[in-house]
Amino acid sequence: MVGIPLALALISALAIRLRSPSAWLREKTNIRLGHLFHAHHLQFIHMAVLSGAVLLFAFIVPSMVFATVEEDWSFLDAFYFCFVSLTTIGGCHYSCYYC
């Protein structure tokens, strides 16, 4: 009940925070690489960089924190927890036959 609104708030906050750096990055990419690539290639590069930033700040950094705080969790356990929590998929138990 609380997880979905918090995930949406996190995504919204990331979008707001990434708006001005994204515009700056796109401008610099067009200036430096505009003569080498077509516009759709530059858009793909821009999307890849932004996707990497979101992956880093929404999944990898929190996973590292959880792996450090929770003694029994590996990094992959923590990453799975962050992915399932933030994408609101919900966990599937090993004993569940319908998953």
C-alpha positions, -999 to 999 in steps of 0.1 A, spaced: 0 0 0 29 23 7 54 8 -17 39 19 -50 35 56 -41 70 56 -27 84 40 -59 65 66 -79 79 94 -57 114 81 -62 110 79 -100 95 113 -101 123 128 -79 149 111 -102 133 126 -133 132 161 -118 168 158 -106 180 145 -140 162 171 -161 189 198 -161 219 175 -162 202 157 -191 197 189 -211 233 199 -204 245 164 -215 225 165 -247 238 199 -256 274 189 -250 269 156 -269 255 176 -299 284 200 -298 311 174 -295 297 145 -315 271 162 -338 294 161 -368 302 123 -363 267 109 -356 232 113 -369 206 127 -345 190 93 -337 224 79 -328 230 109 -304 196 102 -289 205 66 -283 238 76 -266 219 101 -245 193 75 -235 221 50 -226 239 74 -204 206 84 -186 196 48 -182 230 40 -167 226 69 -142 191 57 -132 204 21 -128 233 34 -107 213 56 -84 181 36 -81 195 1 -80 232 -3 -76 239 23 -48 209 11 -27 220 -25 -33 255 -18 -20 240 -1 11 217 -31 18 245 -56 12 266 -37 37 238 -33 63 223 -68 60 250 -92 70 234 -123 55 227 -107 21 250 -108 -9 251 -80 -35 228 -100 -58 203 -106 -30 203 -69 -23 200 -60 -60 171 -85 -63 154 -69 -33 158 -33 -48 146 -44 -82 115 -62 -69 107 -34 -45 111 -5 -69 94 -21 -98 66 -33 -75 67 -68 -89 66 -84 -55 86 -114 -44 78 -149 -55 83 -175 -27 102 -207 -36 72 -228 -25 47 -210 -47 35 -232 -75 18 -204 -95 48 -182 -101 
